[in-house]
Amino acid sequence: MSTNLAFDVPESAPRRALQIVALNGLFDEMDAEGVLRHAVSEVLREDVAIVSSFGADSAVLLHLVSLIDRRLPVYFLETGKHFPETLTYVETLTRHLGLANVRWLRPDPKDVTRFDPRGELWESDPDSCCHIRKTEPLDAEIANFGGWVTGRKRYQTAERGVLPHFELTSDDRIKVNPLAYFSDADVNAYKRAHGLPEHPLFAKGYRSIGCAPCTTVVAEGEDPRAGRWRGLNKKECGIHFDFNGAIAKPVAAVEKTLFKDGKFIADPFRAWAEGDDPAAVRYTHIPLEMFVANRAAVLGNPHPNGLLIRAGDAIEEVAADLGRFASVAVEFPKFSDGRGYTTARLASERYHYAGELRAVGDVLMDQITLMRRCGITAFVVVHPATRKALETGTLVTVNRYYQPIGSAEVPVGTRPFLRKAPETV
Ligand code: SF4
């Protein structure tokens, strides 16, 4: 397609902005090939780079590139944290499509040594990890081009829901999103129609594939990108924020209050809030009375959720449905209230609940051993001394019982009412 909207350099900023608006009116929503062809030949005149994650959907954009010009530079950010399957897929797709100019970008080894010597920065500060492993290497390269092409789509997240075909960035570059209007079904149909090889992890439930530590399987009905940085207030790696000299917006610091499997981790679940929709919430502990009142809606909700059982609740009411929940939170409202222990034992021993059984509320160090004996596997802990005891492994515990639980605990000798002194482990 030919048009007089080609960009003559230099342009005044307002004129370029107007041209972008006009460009976005030129193409049918689904004319991805038209958008890309025009961007390469008319708008940017080959002064363009393609950026691809070689993830679950990448084959579509790269196939379009192969139809237009196999020599176009395609950048893959080799962060050093990818799944081995992704690295294999880069080779597979490159060969299959005959791409002649795939360039692997790696982080500066000096940055990695300085900021992430143990390779664990993703866990404590994912923004900085993305910054040194993705944003900086890409920024340096993209500075050599008038624009770049991405595979982003509107359906992927709410934040991407207004994505146009063409964007003008504040550093006066043009970003092209040929697949902006493609749906998940369109992407899959395109892959099938053109016989494109799938990412090896796609069949295992990965719908958006980034670095291995920050990517999880996505449940049916979730946003495709819900598996990225799960549990963190982070949706993008930073390379897609506007170029304004700033790095990615910092994620809100997430306090790690959930003690599970021997360490404190960011809690993927949140508490129920007024106005929440039982049919649509995700990773939320739904109070028992709310579940009972909206049972059909909750059971029809496709997202992972939890159940909150407060001290006065009767677990018997929901026994048959416990298996629907990925997490059951048992409330311990105060130290002297023992009803949570009974609830936990019923859940684990009578109803054989096998998911995460967590203690919430007034969780203190003296209770944790008892809670574990009752089947609790995770603890939400804010009490500083208890947190310290858990972190340092100095929890006071008891291994002699006058009220044994299950068949494994045996009363001491013939006088089970005599408790031995606590032991520190
Ligand atoms: S996605 Fe995760 S591992 Fe990859 S660069 Fe970002 S924080 Fe680091």
Boltz pocket constraint, residues with backbone or C-beta under 6 A from the ligand:
constraints:
  - pocket:
      binder: B
      contacts: [[A, 79], [A, 81], [A, 121], [A, 122], [A, 125], [A, 126], [A, 127], [A, 129], [A, 130], [A, 131], [A, 133], [A, 134], [A, 210], [A, 211], [A, 212], [A, 213], [A, 214], [A, 237]]
      max_distance: 6.0
